Amino acid sequence: MAQPSLPTLGDGLEMTTSAERKLGDRIIRELYRDPDYIDDAVLNEYVQGLFQPLVQAVFCRGMDLRCRIERSAHRRSCAH
């Protein structure tokens, strides 16, 4: 049986800041597309665990990232 070929992910230095931001924005849009996920405490804890290291890395680079989750389907935002 043939082994599936996996893409090379690189070492992280290959991604530009703008590409990293676009990827992050795309991930955020995917996460917040369905507002029912916001009320899931287990999922919220998991997502916070994923994003806290990212937020700290952004802060260490001298940038600012604030996310606000609101119940309104029309208003979810992240400011960079």
C-alpha positions in Angstrom: 0.0 0.0 0.0 1.4 3.4 -1.0 2.1 5.9 1.8 0.2 9.2 1.5 2.6 12.1 0.8 2.3 14.9 3.2 3.2 18.5 2.4 6.3 20.1 3.7 5.3 22.5 6.4 8.6 24.4 6.7 10.0 25.9 9.9 7.7 28.9 10.2 10.3 31.4 9.0 9.1 30.9 5.4 5.7 32.7 6.1 5.6 36.4 5.8 3.8 38.5 8.4 1.1 39.4 5.9 0.6 35.8 5.0 0.4 34.9 8.6 -2.2 37.5 9.2 -4.3 36.4 6.2 -4.1 32.8 7.5 -5.2 34.0 11.0 -8.0 36.0 9.6 -9.2 33.0 7.6 -9.1 30.8 10.7 -11.0 33.3 12.7 -13.7 33.6 10.0 -14.1 29.8 10.0 -14.3 29.6 13.8 -16.9 32.4 14.1 -19.0 31.5 11.1 -21.5 29.5 13.3 -22.4 31.5 16.5 -23.5 28.3 18.2 -19.9 27.4 18.8 -19.4 30.4 21.0 -21.6 29.0 23.7 -19.8 25.7 23.9 -17.6 25.9 27.0 -15.4 22.9 26.1 -14.7 24.2 22.6 -14.2 27.8 24.0 -11.5 26.5 26.4 -9.8 24.5 23.6 -9.8 27.5 21.2 -8.5 29.8 24.0 -5.7 27.2 24.6 -4.8 27.4 20.9 -4.9 31.2 20.7 -3.1 32.2 23.9 0.4 31.2 22.6 -0.4 33.1 19.4 -1.6 36.2 21.2 1.6 36.1 23.4 3.8 35.8 20.3 2.1 38.7 18.7 2.6 40.8 21.9 6.3 39.8 22.0 6.7 41.1 18.5 5.4 44.5 19.6 2.0 44.1 17.9 -1.5 44.2 19.5 -4.3 41.6 19.0 -7.6 41.9 20.7 -10.6 39.7 20.1 -14.1 40.3 21.2 -16.8 37.7 20.8 -20.4 39.0 21.0 -23.7 37.2 20.6 -24.9 39.4 17.8 -24.5 37.5 14.5 -23.6 40.8 12.9 -20.8 41.8 15.2 -17.7 39.8 15.8 -14.3 41.5 15.5 -10.6 41.1 16.0 -8.4 44.1 15.9 -4.7 43.8 15.0 
